[in-house]
């Protein structure tokens, strides 16, 4: 049992070390992501102008062919999280990545004007840091592999005893932060610029880690109010 607890401690230290590395790379590549966003906005502006031009020309052609036809149609807590992790780990432990990383389009689907409000479009490709973080977080999501639940319990005990006052780290759109300080996307509130939000595509690829291991809360109206005050 002691060796299993030590293994749990080493797991936590390895997680902290690797997330810290990912956090540093995330900060180093901030300019690259910024340039992508600028290019994307310019692309959206040009597409909007093109669509408006096509709509206008299409309306004129319809009017010419149908005479007086009307064209006005409308287009449509820390202790709690660690306990939750311990309970989850008790089911058994197996540190393997078994699922392929989902791509952005697979998760977003075909957003249109009616869904984009609740699911703001975020079609930036996964960065190398995000992919590394997803693989790392998946590695810390347990799968039943032993007949004895005590294996998972001892691992979770060691994991929880290491840095007991701090929740495990996660990668947000602002960098690596503690799970309790991060927020999960919820009903489009992330579009208002609330800090430390976990990108939706990252969360969808590692749901168990964010909820069971790191204990990340979902965005709520109080977070939005606090953000606006700052």
C-alpha positions as a LaTeX table, in Angstrom:
\begin{tabular}{lrrr}
\hline
Residue & $x$ (\AA) & $y$ (\AA) & $z$ (\AA) \\
\hline
Unk1 & 0.00 & 0.00 & 0.00 \\
Unk2 & 2.84 & 2.39 & 0.79 \\
Unk3 & 4.38 & 1.84 & $-2.64$ \\
Unk4 & 1.05 & 2.56 & $-4.30$ \\
Unk5 & 0.70 & 5.80 & $-2.35$ \\
Unk6 & 4.21 & 6.80 & $-3.39$ \\
Unk7 & 3.23 & 6.02 & $-6.98$ \\
Unk8 & 0.22 & 8.31 & $-6.57$ \\
Unk9 & 2.48 & 11.10 & $-5.29$ \\
Unk10 & 4.83 & 10.65 & $-8.24$ \\
Unk11 & 1.86 & 10.78 & $-10.60$ \\
Unk12 & 0.83 & 14.16 & $-9.19$ \\
Unk13 & 4.36 & 15.54 & $-9.41$ \\
Unk14 & 4.68 & 14.33 & $-13.01$ \\
Unk15 & 1.36 & 16.00 & $-13.86$ \\
Unk16 & 2.45 & 19.29 & $-12.29$ \\
Unk17 & 5.80 & 19.26 & $-14.08$ \\
Unk18 & 4.36 & 18.52 & $-17.51$ \\
Unk19 & 1.52 & 21.05 & $-17.18$ \\
Unk20 & 4.06 & 23.67 & $-16.19$ \\
Unk21 & 6.02 & 22.93 & $-19.38$ \\
Unk22 & 2.84 & 23.21 & $-21.46$ \\
Unk23 & 2.02 & 26.50 & $-19.75$ \\
Unk24 & 5.39 & 27.99 & $-20.67$ \\
Unk25 & 5.02 & 26.91 & $-24.30$ \\
Unk26 & 1.50 & 28.37 & $-24.36$ \\
Unk27 & 2.82 & 31.77 & $-23.32$ \\
Unk28 & 5.69 & 31.62 & $-25.81$ \\
Unk29 & 3.31 & 30.98 & $-28.71$ \\
Unk30 & 0.73 & 33.62 & $-27.74$ \\
Unk31 & 1.67 & 35.85 & $-30.68$ \\
Unk32 & 1.08 & 33.04 & $-33.17$ \\
Unk33 & $-2.45$ & 32.50 & $-31.85$ \\
Unk34 & $-3.09$ & 36.25 & $-31.93$ \\
Unk35 & $-2.06$ & 36.45 & $-35.58$ \\
Unk36 & $-4.38$ & 33.55 & $-36.40$ \\
Unk37 & $-7.30$ & 35.39 & $-34.76$ \\
Unk38 & $-6.50$ & 38.55 & $-36.74$ \\
Unk39 & $-6.39$ & 36.59 & $-40.00$ \\
Unk40 & $-9.66$ & 34.85 & $-39.11$ \\
Unk41 & $-11.44$ & 38.14 & $-38.42$ \\
Unk42 & $-10.23$ & 39.56 & $-41.73$ \\
Unk43 & $-11.45$ & 36.43 & $-43.49$ \\
Unk44 & $-14.86$ & 36.71 & $-41.81$ \\
Unk45 & $-15.13$ & 40.38 & $-42.80$ \\
Unk46 & $-14.39$ & 39.61 & $-46.45$ \\
Unk47 & $-16.85$ & 36.70 & $-46.44$ \\
Unk48 & $-19.56$ & 38.91 & $-44.96$ \\
Unk49 & $-19.01$ & 41.56 & $-47.64$ \\
Unk50 & $-19.15$ & 38.88 & $-50.32$ \\
Unk51 & $-22.38$ & 37.41 & $-48.91$ \\
Unk52 & $-23.98$ & 40.85 & $-48.73$ \\
Unk53 & $-22.97$ & 41.57 & $-52.31$ \\
Unk54 & $-24.40$ & 38.24 & $-53.50$ \\
Unk55 & $-27.62$ & 38.82 & $-51.59$ \\
Unk56 & $-28.02$ & 42.26 & $-53.13$ \\
Unk57 & $-27.37$ & 41.10 & $-56.68$ \\
Unk58 & $-29.62$ & 38.09 & $-56.19$ \\
Unk59 & $-32.43$ & 40.34 & $-54.99$ \\
Unk60 & $-32.13$ & 42.60 & $-58.02$ \\
Unk61 & $-32.26$ & 39.63 & $-60.41$ \\
Unk62 & $-35.36$ & 38.24 & $-58.71$ \\
Unk63 & $-37.07$ & 41.61 & $-58.90$ \\
Unk64 & $-36.32$ & 41.95 & $-62.61$ \\
Unk65 & $-37.68$ & 38.49 & $-63.45$ \\
Unk66 & $-40.81$ & 38.54 & $-61.32$ \\
Unk67 & $-41.84$ & 42.16 & $-61.59$ \\
Unk68 & $-43.48$ & 43.31 & $-58.39$ \\
Unk69 & $-42.57$ & 40.22 & $-56.36$ \\
Unk70 & $-41.96$ & 40.97 & $-52.70$ \\
Unk71 & $-38.44$ & 39.97 & $-51.57$ \\
Unk72 & $-38.62$ & 40.89 & $-47.88$ \\
Unk73 & $-38.11$ & 37.32 & $-46.53$ \\
Unk74 & $-36.39$ & 36.85 & $-43.15$ \\
Unk75 & $-33.45$ & 34.35 & $-42.88$ \\
Unk76 & $-33.70$ & 32.45 & $-40.51$ \\
Unk77 & $-14.18$ & 23.29 & $-3.68$ \\
Unk78 & $-10.64$ & 21.69 & $-3.38$ \\
Unk79 & $-11.47$ & 19.02 & $-0.84$ \\
Unk80 & $-14.57$ & 18.09 & $-2.64$ \\
Unk81 & $-12.76$ & 17.75 & $-5.95$ \\
Unk82 & $-10.02$ & 15.61 & $-4.42$ \\
Unk83 & $-12.62$ & 13.37 & $-2.80$ \\
Unk84 & $-14.36$ & 13.06 & $-6.13$ \\
Unk85 & $-11.07$ & 12.11 & $-7.74$ \\
Unk86 & $-10.42$ & 9.52 & $-5.03$ \\
Unk87 & $-13.84$ & 7.97 & $-5.57$ \\
Unk88 & $-13.24$ & 7.91 & $-9.31$ \\
Unk89 & $-9.80$ & 6.37 & $-8.99$ \\
Unk90 & $-11.19$ & 3.67 & $-6.71$ \\
Unk91 & $-12.85$ & 2.10 & $-9.73$ \\
Unk92 & $-9.44$ & 0.98 & $-10.94$ \\
Unk93 & $-6.43$ & 2.53 & $-12.62$ \\
Unk94 & $-5.01$ & 2.22 & $-16.10$ \\
Unk95 & $-2.95$ & 5.10 & $-17.48$ \\
Unk96 & $-3.46$ & 4.60 & $-21.19$ \\
Unk97 & $-4.88$ & 6.89 & $-23.84$ \\
Unk98 & $-7.56$ & 4.96 & $-25.68$ \\
Unk99 & $-9.49$ & 7.65 & $-27.54$ \\
Unk100 & $-8.33$ & 9.67 & $-30.53$ \\
Unk101 & $-8.27$ & 13.42 & $-30.10$ \\
Unk102 & $-11.39$ & 14.92 & $-31.61$ \\
Unk103 & $-11.04$ & 17.75 & $-34.09$ \\
Unk104 & $-12.71$ & 21.13 & $-33.77$ \\
Unk105 & $-15.38$ & 20.56 & $-36.48$ \\
Unk106 & $-16.41$ & 17.22 & $-34.92$ \\
Unk107 & $-17.31$ & 18.94 & $-31.67$ \\
Unk108 & $-18.67$ & 22.23 & $-32.98$ \\
Unk109 & $-20.79$ & 20.68 & $-35.73$ \\
Unk110 & $-22.36$ & 23.03 & $-38.24$ \\
Unk111 & $-23.06$ & 26.14 & $-36.20$ \\
Unk112 & $-25.61$ & 28.51 & $-37.69$ \\
Unk113 & $-27.16$ & 31.76 & $-36.53$ \\
Unk114 & $-29.54$ & 29.99 & $-34.15$ \\
Unk115 & $-26.87$ & 27.94 & $-32.37$ \\
Unk116 & $-23.89$ & 30.28 & $-32.45$ \\
Unk117 & $-25.27$ & 32.35 & $-29.57$ \\
Unk118 & $-25.18$ & 29.37 & $-27.20$ \\
Unk119 & $-22.11$ & 27.84 & $-28.83$ \\
Unk120 & $-19.84$ & 30.67 & $-30.01$ \\
Unk121 & $-17.80$ & 29.66 & $-33.02$ \\
Unk122 & $-14.26$ & 28.70 & $-32.14$ \\
Unk123 & $-12.71$ & 27.06 & $-35.18$ \\
Unk124 & $-9.04$ & 27.62 & $-34.44$ \\
Unk125 & $-7.19$ & 24.33 & $-34.97$ \\
Unk126 & $-5.84$ & 22.61 & $-31.88$ \\
Unk127 & $-2.37$ & 23.89 & $-31.07$ \\
Unk128 & 0.49 & 21.57 & $-30.16$ \\
Unk129 & 0.18 & 22.66 & $-26.53$ \\
Unk130 & $-3.53$ & 21.82 & $-26.48$ \\
Unk131 & $-2.89$ & 18.42 & $-28.01$ \\
Unk132 & $-0.17$ & 17.71 & $-25.46$ \\
Unk133 & $-2.49$ & 18.80 & $-22.65$ \\
Unk134 & $-5.31$ & 16.57 & $-23.92$ \\
Unk135 & $-3.05$ & 13.52 & $-24.13$ \\
Unk136 & $-1.69$ & 14.26 & $-20.66$ \\
Unk137 & $-5.14$ & 14.72 & $-19.11$ \\
Unk138 & $-6.44$ & 11.54 & $-20.73$ \\
Unk139 & $-3.52$ & 9.66 & $-19.20$ \\
Unk140 & $-4.81$ & 10.67 & $-15.75$ \\
Unk141 & $-8.35$ & 9.42 & $-16.38$ \\
Unk142 & $-8.62$ & 5.98 & $-14.81$ \\
Unk143 & $-10.10$ & 2.90 & $-16.42$ \\
Unk144 & $-11.01$ & $-0.30$ & $-14.51$ \\
Unk145 & $-8.11$ & $-2.73$ & $-14.84$ \\
Unk146 & $-7.73$ & $-4.59$ & $-11.53$ \\
Unk147 & $-10.18$ & $-6.77$ & $-9.56$ \\
Unk148 & $-9.23$ & $-5.03$ & $-6.31$ \\
Unk149 & $-10.54$ & $-1.49$ & $-5.74$ \\
Unk150 & $-7.83$ & $-0.91$ & $-3.12$ \\
Unk151 & $-5.28$ & $-0.30$ & $-5.89$ \\
Unk152 & $-7.15$ & 2.75 & $-7.10$ \\
Unk153 & $-7.85$ & 3.92 & $-3.55$ \\
Unk154 & $-4.19$ & 3.88 & $-2.55$ \\
Unk155 & $-3.12$ & 5.64 & $-5.76$ \\
Unk156 & $-5.77$ & 8.29 & $-5.20$ \\
Unk157 & $-4.70$ & 8.67 & $-1.59$ \\
Unk158 & $-1.12$ & 9.38 & $-2.60$ \\
Unk159 & $-2.22$ & 11.67 & $-5.42$ \\
Unk160 & $-4.44$ & 13.66 & $-3.04$ \\
Unk161 & $-1.79$ & 13.94 & $-0.32$ \\
Unk162 & 0.64 & 15.61 & $-2.72$ \\
Unk163 & $-0.15$ & 19.34 & $-2.81$ \\
Unk164 & $-3.43$ & 18.82 & $-0.88$ \\
Unk165 & $-4.30$ & 22.53 & $-0.85$ \\
Unk166 & $-4.13$ & 22.89 & $-4.63$ \\
Unk167 & $-6.37$ & 21.38 & $-7.29$ \\
Unk168 & $-4.68$ & 19.78 & $-10.32$ \\
Unk169 & $-3.82$ & 22.17 & $-13.17$ \\
Unk170 & $-5.70$ & 22.62 & $-16.45$ \\
Unk171 & $-5.00$ & 24.51 & $-19.67$ \\
Unk172 & $-7.34$ & 27.45 & $-20.28$ \\
Unk173 & $-7.41$ & 30.05 & $-23.05$ \\
Unk174 & $-5.33$ & 32.28 & $-20.76$ \\
Unk175 & $-2.78$ & 29.64 & $-19.81$ \\
Unk176 & $-2.37$ & 26.95 & $-17.17$ \\
Unk177 & $-4.28$ & 27.54 & $-13.90$ \\
Unk178 & $-5.60$ & 25.51 & $-10.99$ \\
Unk179 & $-8.79$ & 23.57 & $-11.63$ \\
Unk180 & $-10.77$ & 25.59 & $-9.09$ \\
Unk181 & $-9.76$ & 28.82 & $-10.86$ \\
Unk182 & $-10.73$ & 27.59 & $-14.33$ \\
Unk183 & $-14.21$ & 27.72 & $-15.80$ \\
Unk184 & $-15.96$ & 25.41 & $-18.27$ \\
Unk185 & $-17.94$ & 26.83 & $-21.19$ \\
Unk186 & $-21.64$ & 27.22 & $-20.45$ \\
Unk187 & $-24.45$ & 28.57 & $-22.65$ \\
Unk188 & $-22.16$ & 30.95 & $-24.55$ \\
Unk189 & $-21.08$ & 32.98 & $-21.51$ \\
Unk190 & $-17.47$ & 32.48 & $-22.56$ \\
Unk191 & $-18.07$ & 34.87 & $-25.48$ \\
Unk192 & $-18.08$ & 37.80 & $-23.03$ \\
Unk193 & $-14.37$ & 37.47 & $-22.32$ \\
Unk194 & $-14.48$ & 35.80 & $-18.90$ \\
Unk195 & $-10.89$ & 34.88 & $-17.96$ \\
Unk196 & $-9.50$ & 31.36 & $-17.50$ \\
Unk197 & $-12.14$ & 29.55 & $-19.55$ \\
Unk198 & $-11.29$ & 26.04 & $-20.76$ \\
Unk199 & $-11.69$ & 25.91 & $-24.51$ \\
Unk200 & $-14.71$ & 23.82 & $-25.46$ \\
Unk201 & $-12.80$ & 21.50 & $-27.81$ \\
Unk202 & $-10.23$ & 20.81 & $-25.05$ \\
Unk203 & $-12.93$ & 20.10 & $-22.47$ \\
Unk204 & $-14.82$ & 17.78 & $-24.83$ \\
Unk205 & $-11.67$ & 15.73 & $-25.36$ \\
Unk206 & $-10.99$ & 15.30 & $-21.62$ \\
Unk207 & $-14.31$ & 15.70 & $-19.80$ \\
Unk208 & $-13.48$ & 13.24 & $-17.04$ \\
Unk209 & $-10.26$ & 15.02 & $-16.13$ \\
Unk210 & $-11.88$ & 18.45 & $-15.91$ \\
Unk211 & $-14.84$ & 17.29 & $-13.82$ \\
Unk212 & $-13.52$ & 14.36 & $-11.75$ \\
Unk213 & $-9.83$ & 15.17 & $-11.33$ \\
Unk214 & $-9.46$ & 18.95 & $-11.52$ \\
Unk215 & $-12.96$ & 19.82 & $-10.29$ \\
Unk216 & $-13.48$ & 22.70 & $-12.72$ \\
Unk217 & $-16.78$ & 24.59 & $-12.16$ \\
Unk218 & $-18.96$ & 25.73 & $-15.02$ \\
Unk219 & $-19.30$ & 29.37 & $-15.96$ \\
Unk220 & $-22.22$ & 31.13 & $-14.30$ \\
Unk221 & $-23.70$ & 34.61 & $-14.20$ \\
Unk222 & $-21.69$ & 35.54 & $-11.11$ \\
Unk223 & $-18.44$ & 34.86 & $-12.99$ \\
Unk224 & $-19.65$ & 37.13 & $-15.78$ \\
Unk225 & $-20.56$ & 39.93 & $-13.34$ \\
Unk226 & $-17.18$ & 39.67 & $-11.61$ \\
Unk227 & $-15.42$ & 39.79 & $-14.99$ \\
Unk228 & $-17.32$ & 42.90 & $-16.08$ \\
Unk229 & $-16.50$ & 44.66 & $-12.81$ \\
Unk230 & $-12.81$ & 44.05 & $-13.33$ \\
\hline
\end{tabular}
